[in-house]
Amino acid sequence: MTTRAQSASGGALLASESELNKRIATVLRLGKISGADETEIQVEETIDALARFANNAIHQNVAEHGITVSIRTVVDGRTARATTNRLDEDSLRTAVESSLQLAHSQPKIPGLLPLPGKQRYRKVNRFAKETAVLNPEDRARAVKRACDLAIRNGQIAAGIFSTGQSQLALGNSRGLFAAYRQTQAEFSITLQNEPAASWAKANSASVRAFDPQQLAARASEKARMAKDAQELAPGKYTVILEPAAALDLVGFLFYDFAATAIDDQRSCLVKRMGKQLLGKNISIIDDVYHPLQLGAPFDGEGVPRQRGYLLHFRIECDLALILRTTQW
C-alpha cells in the first residue's frame, strides 16, 4: 500500500485516476512480457471507518484503508487469477507470473470467450464529499445524541455508525478501461425497552440523506409501543415491513440471481425459471442507475450494466451474466 496525503478531516484520500491508470498499464506491460494471450486487472481501494456502540456508549472505533490488485491472465484457452495487496513492480510481476502458472495448470475451457474490448459507460455520480470528510468526532457526536435519547427514555441503545469511500478500476489488454468511485454511510440502531426491542437503519452515498437522531427516535417509539405486546396465536397475519427490513430480506437472494449460480446449481431459483413465486403485485428490478442505488455501472469484466427485471411475480430471463455465459 502507498501512503497518501491526508484530507482536512484526518482521513486518507483515494488514489487518483491517473495513479490507477499507471498501475493498470504496468500490469498489462508485465502480462505481455510474460507471454499471456490476454490480461485483465482489477484495482479495488476501500477506506472505511466505524463507530460501534452498546449499553448507551461507544466501545469501539476502527478505521481501515486497503487496496488490492487482482490479475487474470488467459493463455491457450486457459485462465486463472492471482491477487496481491503489494503495489511495487516486483510484486505485480510476481502476481502476473503466479496467475500464468495457475492458468497453465488448468484444463482448457471449451468456447472461452475473449475479454471485452473498449466500452462506453453511462455516467453516475455517487461520491459525496460530505461523507468522505466525516471524521470520528462527527460520528461520535451523532452516536452520543442517540444514546442520550435512549437514556432519557429509560432504554438501552446499541448499533453502528459507519462511513467510507471506495473505488474500482478495471482494464484489460484489449483496450478496456473503466473506473468508478463512491461513498457510503450507514447508521443502524437497536433500542431495548424491556422486554421489547426495536430497530432502525438507513444507508446512502450521502451522510446528509438521513438523520441518525430521527432514526433513533423512531426506534425508541417502536420499542415503547411494543413494551406491552401480547402473544398471538399461530395463524396467518398481514405483515408490513419497513424498507430497510425488506432490503435485508431480499438481500439474501441477490447472489442467487447470477446466471453462473443457476448454471452451477447453487441458486435457490434452480428449476424455477418462468414459474410464479410471488404475488403479481411484486417485482424486483436491477437498476444500477436508480438515484437510490449504489454500485458501479459496469460488471466485474467491464461490461456496462443494464436495467432489467429479476422477478416480475415469476422468474424472468434478465439474470446477471458473466463472460462464460454471454457474448457481445
C-alpha positions as CSV (number, residue, x, y, z in Angstrom):
1,M,0.0,0.0,0.0
2,T,1.2,3.5,-0.7
3,T,1.0,6.4,1.7
4,R,-1.1,9.4,0.5
5,A,-1.9,12.9,1.7
6,Q,-4.5,13.3,4.4
7,S,-7.8,15.1,4.0
8,A,-8.8,18.0,6.2
9,S,-10.7,15.6,8.4
10,G,-7.6,13.5,9.0
11,G,-8.7,10.6,6.8
12,A,-6.8,9.1,3.9
13,L,-7.5,10.1,0.3
14,L,-8.3,7.6,-2.5
15,A,-5.7,7.3,-5.2
16,S,-6.2,9.5,-8.3
17,E,-7.5,8.0,-11.6
18,S,-4.1,8.7,-13.1
19,E,-2.4,6.6,-10.4
20,L,-4.8,3.7,-11.2
21,N,-4.1,4.1,-14.9
22,K,-0.4,3.7,-14.1
23,R,-0.9,0.5,-12.1
24,I,-3.1,-1.0,-14.9
25,A,-0.6,0.0,-17.6
26,T,2.3,-1.6,-15.6
27,V,0.4,-4.9,-15.2
28,L,-0.6,-5.0,-18.9
29,R,3.0,-4.5,-19.8
30,L,4.2,-7.2,-17.5
31,G,1.5,-9.6,-18.8
32,K,2.6,-9.0,-22.4
33,I,6.3,-9.6,-21.5
34,S,5.3,-12.8,-19.6
35,G,3.6,-14.3,-22.6
36,A,-0.1,-14.0,-21.6
37,D,-2.5,-14.1,-24.6
38,E,-4.8,-11.7,-22.7
39,T,-4.5,-9.9,-19.3
40,E,-7.2,-8.3,-17.1
41,I,-6.5,-6.2,-14.0
42,Q,-8.9,-5.0,-11.3
43,V,-7.7,-2.4,-8.7
44,E,-10.0,-2.0,-5.7
45,E,-9.4,0.5,-2.9
46,T,-11.5,1.0,0.2
47,I,-11.4,3.4,3.1
48,D,-13.8,2.5,5.9
49,A,-14.4,3.9,9.4
50,L,-16.9,2.7,12.0
51,A,-18.1,3.6,15.5
52,R,-19.8,0.8,17.3
53,F,-21.8,1.4,20.5
54,A,-23.6,-0.7,23.1
55,N,-25.1,-0.1,26.5
56,N,-25.5,3.6,25.6
57,A,-21.8,4.2,25.0
58,I,-19.3,3.9,22.2
59,H,-17.0,0.9,22.8
60,Q,-15.1,0.6,19.5
61,N,-13.9,3.0,16.8
62,V,-12.0,1.5,13.9
63,A,-10.7,2.6,10.5
64,E,-9.2,0.7,7.6
65,H,-7.5,1.6,4.3
66,G,-6.9,-1.2,1.9
67,I,-6.0,-1.7,-1.7
68,T,-5.9,-5.0,-3.7
69,V,-4.9,-5.8,-7.2
70,S,-6.5,-8.8,-8.9
71,I,-4.8,-10.1,-12.1
72,R,-6.4,-12.5,-14.5
73,T,-4.4,-14.0,-17.4
74,V,-5.6,-16.1,-20.4
75,V,-3.2,-18.5,-22.2
76,D,-4.0,-21.2,-24.7
77,G,-7.7,-21.4,-23.7
78,R,-6.9,-21.5,-20.0
79,T,-7.4,-18.8,-17.4
80,A,-6.6,-18.1,-13.8
81,R,-6.4,-15.2,-11.3
82,A,-3.9,-14.1,-8.7
83,T,-4.4,-11.3,-6.1
84,T,-1.9,-9.1,-4.2
85,N,-2.0,-6.0,-1.9
86,R,1.5,-5.0,-2.8
87,L,1.8,-2.3,-5.4
88,D,5.5,-2.3,-6.3
89,E,6.5,-3.6,-9.7
90,D,8.3,-6.7,-8.5
91,S,5.2,-7.8,-6.5
92,L,2.9,-7.1,-9.5
93,R,5.3,-9.1,-11.7
94,T,5.1,-12.0,-9.2
95,A,1.3,-11.9,-9.3
96,V,1.3,-12.0,-13.1
97,E,3.6,-14.9,-13.1
98,S,1.5,-16.7,-10.4
99,S,-1.6,-16.2,-12.5
100,L,0.1,-17.6,-15.6
101,Q,1.4,-20.6,-13.7
102,L,-2.1,-21.3,-12.3
103,A,-3.6,-20.9,-15.8
104,H,-1.1,-23.4,-17.4
105,S,-2.2,-26.0,-14.8
106,Q,-5.9,-25.6,-15.6
107,P,-7.8,-27.6,-18.2
108,K,-8.8,-25.8,-21.4
109,I,-12.2,-24.1,-21.2
110,P,-14.2,-25.0,-24.4
111,G,-15.6,-21.9,-26.1
112,L,-13.8,-19.5,-23.7
113,L,-14.7,-16.1,-25.0
114,P,-12.2,-13.3,-25.5
115,L,-12.1,-10.4,-23.0
116,P,-14.4,-7.5,-23.9
117,G,-12.9,-4.5,-25.8
118,K,-13.5,-0.8,-25.2
119,Q,-16.9,0.1,-23.8
120,R,-19.0,3.2,-23.3
121,Y,-20.5,3.8,-19.9
122,R,-23.4,5.9,-18.7
123,K,-22.1,8.4,-16.1
124,V,-23.2,8.0,-12.4
125,N,-22.2,10.2,-9.5
126,R,-22.2,8.6,-6.1
127,F,-19.3,10.3,-4.4
128,A,-20.4,12.7,-1.7
129,K,-17.7,14.9,-0.3
130,E,-19.6,15.4,2.9
131,T,-19.4,11.7,3.6
132,A,-15.7,11.4,2.6
133,V,-14.7,14.1,5.1
134,L,-16.7,12.9,8.0
135,N,-14.4,12.3,11.0
136,P,-14.5,10.2,14.2
137,E,-15.7,13.2,16.2
138,D,-18.7,13.7,13.8
139,R,-19.7,10.1,14.2
140,A,-19.2,10.2,18.0
141,R,-21.5,13.3,18.3
142,A,-24.3,11.6,16.4
143,V,-24.0,8.4,18.4
144,K,-24.0,10.4,21.7
145,R,-27.2,12.2,20.8
146,A,-28.8,8.8,20.0
147,C,-27.6,7.3,23.3
148,D,-28.7,10.4,25.3
149,L,-32.2,9.9,23.8
150,A,-32.2,6.3,25.0
151,I,-31.1,7.3,28.5
152,R,-33.8,9.9,28.8
153,N,-36.4,7.3,27.7
154,G,-35.0,4.6,30.0
155,Q,-33.9,2.4,27.1
156,I,-30.6,0.8,26.1
157,A,-29.1,1.6,22.7
158,A,-26.7,-0.4,20.5
159,G,-25.6,-0.2,16.9
160,I,-23.1,1.3,14.4
161,F,-22.4,4.4,12.5
162,S,-20.1,3.8,9.6
163,T,-18.8,5.9,6.7
164,G,-16.4,5.1,3.9
165,Q,-15.3,5.6,0.3
166,S,-14.2,3.1,-2.3
167,Q,-13.2,2.9,-5.9
168,L,-12.8,0.2,-8.6
169,A,-10.7,0.5,-11.7
170,L,-10.6,-2.2,-14.4
171,G,-8.6,-2.6,-17.5
172,N,-7.5,-5.3,-20.0
173,S,-5.2,-5.9,-22.9
174,R,-8.0,-5.3,-25.4
175,G,-8.1,-1.6,-24.6
176,L,-10.9,-1.6,-22.0
177,F,-10.7,0.8,-19.1
178,A,-13.4,1.5,-16.5
179,A,-13.3,3.4,-13.3
180,Y,-15.9,4.1,-10.6
181,R,-15.8,5.6,-7.1
182,Q,-18.5,6.1,-4.4
183,T,-19.0,7.0,-0.8
184,Q,-21.3,5.2,1.6
185,A,-22.7,5.9,5.1
186,E,-24.8,3.7,7.3
187,F,-26.5,4.2,10.7
188,S,-28.1,1.3,12.5
189,I,-29.6,1.3,16.0
190,T,-31.4,-1.2,18.2
191,L,-33.2,0.1,21.3
192,Q,-34.2,-2.2,24.1
193,N,-37.2,-1.3,26.3
194,E,-37.6,-4.4,28.5
195,P,-39.0,-6.8,27.4
196,A,-39.3,-5.2,23.9
197,A,-36.7,-4.1,21.4
198,S,-36.9,-2.2,18.1
199,W,-34.5,-1.4,15.3
200,A,-34.0,1.3,12.6
201,K,-31.4,1.6,9.8
202,A,-30.6,3.8,6.8
203,N,-27.7,4.0,4.3
204,S,-26.9,6.2,1.4
205,A,-24.0,7.6,-0.6
206,S,-24.5,10.9,1.3
207,V,-24.5,11.1,5.0
208,R,-26.9,14.0,4.7
209,A,-29.6,11.7,3.2
210,F,-30.6,10.5,6.7
211,D,-30.7,11.8,10.3
212,P,-29.4,9.5,13.0
213,Q,-31.4,11.3,15.6
214,Q,-34.6,10.7,13.7
215,L,-33.8,7.1,13.3
216,A,-33.1,6.8,17.0
217,A,-36.4,8.5,17.8
218,R,-38.3,6.1,15.5
219,A,-36.7,3.0,17.0
220,S,-37.3,4.4,20.5
221,E,-41.0,5.0,19.8
222,K,-41.4,1.5,18.3
223,A,-39.8,-0.1,21.3
224,R,-42.1,1.9,23.6
225,M,-45.2,0.7,21.7
226,A,-44.0,-2.9,21.8
227,K,-43.4,-2.9,25.5
228,D,-46.9,-4.3,26.3
229,A,-47.2,-6.5,23.2
230,Q,-49.5,-9.6,23.6
231,E,-48.7,-13.1,22.4
232,L,-50.5,-14.0,19.2
233,A,-51.9,-17.5,18.4
234,P,-50.4,-19.2,15.4
235,G,-52.1,-18.2,12.2
236,K,-51.9,-16.1,9.0
237,Y,-51.3,-12.4,9.6
238,T,-50.6,-9.4,7.3
239,V,-47.1,-8.1,8.0
240,I,-45.9,-4.8,6.7
241,L,-42.1,-4.4,6.5
242,E,-40.2,-1.1,6.6
243,P,-38.0,-0.6,3.5
244,A,-34.8,-1.4,5.5
245,A,-36.2,-4.7,6.7
246,A,-37.4,-5.6,3.2
247,L,-33.9,-4.8,1.8
248,D,-32.3,-7.1,4.4
249,L,-34.7,-9.9,3.5
250,V,-34.3,-9.6,-0.3
251,G,-30.6,-9.1,0.1
252,F,-30.1,-12.8,0.8
253,L,-31.3,-13.5,-2.7
254,F,-29.0,-11.2,-4.6
255,Y,-26.3,-13.7,-5.4
256,D,-28.9,-16.3,-6.4
257,F,-29.8,-14.2,-9.5
258,A,-26.4,-14.7,-11.1
259,A,-26.5,-16.9,-14.2
260,T,-23.5,-18.8,-13.0
261,A,-25.3,-19.7,-9.8
262,I,-28.1,-21.1,-11.8
263,D,-25.7,-22.9,-14.1
264,D,-23.7,-24.4,-11.1
265,Q,-27.0,-25.5,-9.4
266,R,-26.1,-23.2,-6.4
267,S,-29.2,-21.0,-6.6
268,C,-32.5,-21.4,-4.8
269,L,-34.0,-20.4,-8.2
270,V,-32.8,-23.6,-10.0
271,K,-35.6,-25.3,-11.9
272,R,-38.0,-22.3,-11.2
273,M,-37.4,-20.3,-14.3
274,G,-40.8,-18.9,-15.6
275,K,-42.7,-20.2,-12.5
276,Q,-44.8,-17.9,-10.3
277,L,-43.1,-17.4,-6.9
278,L,-44.6,-14.1,-5.7
279,G,-47.8,-12.1,-5.8
280,K,-48.5,-10.4,-9.2
281,N,-48.0,-7.0,-7.5
282,I,-44.3,-7.7,-6.6
283,S,-41.4,-7.0,-8.9
284,I,-37.7,-7.0,-8.2
285,I,-35.7,-4.9,-10.7
286,D,-31.9,-4.5,-11.0
287,D,-31.4,-0.8,-11.9
288,V,-27.9,0.5,-11.2
289,Y,-28.9,3.9,-12.5
290,H,-31.7,4.4,-9.9
291,P,-30.8,7.5,-7.8
292,L,-31.1,5.5,-4.5
293,Q,-28.8,2.7,-5.8
294,L,-25.1,2.2,-5.2
295,G,-22.6,0.3,-7.3
296,A,-20.6,0.6,-10.5
297,P,-22.3,1.0,-13.9
298,F,-20.3,-2.0,-15.2
299,D,-19.8,-5.6,-14.1
300,G,-16.7,-7.4,-13.0
301,E,-15.4,-7.7,-16.6
302,G,-16.2,-4.1,-17.6
303,V,-19.4,-4.8,-19.5
304,P,-22.0,-2.0,-19.0
305,R,-24.8,-2.9,-16.7
306,Q,-28.4,-2.6,-17.8
307,R,-31.7,-2.2,-16.1
308,G,-33.7,-5.4,-16.1
309,Y,-36.3,-7.4,-14.2
310,L,-35.1,-10.2,-11.9
311,L,-38.5,-11.1,-10.6
312,H,-41.8,-10.0,-12.1
313,F,-44.0,-12.2,-10.0
314,R,-42.2,-15.0,-11.8
315,I,-38.6,-15.5,-12.5
316,E,-37.6,-13.7,-15.7
317,C,-34.6,-14.1,-18.0
318,D,-32.7,-10.9,-17.2
319,L,-30.3,-12.7,-14.9
320,A,-26.8,-11.3,-14.3
321,L,-24.5,-12.8,-16.8
322,I,-20.7,-13.1,-17.0
323,L,-18.1,-13.8,-19.6
324,R,-18.6,-17.5,-19.6
325,T,-22.3,-17.3,-20.2
326,T,-22.8,-14.4,-22.7
327,Q,-21.5,-12.8,-25.8
328,W,-21.3,-9.2,-27.2
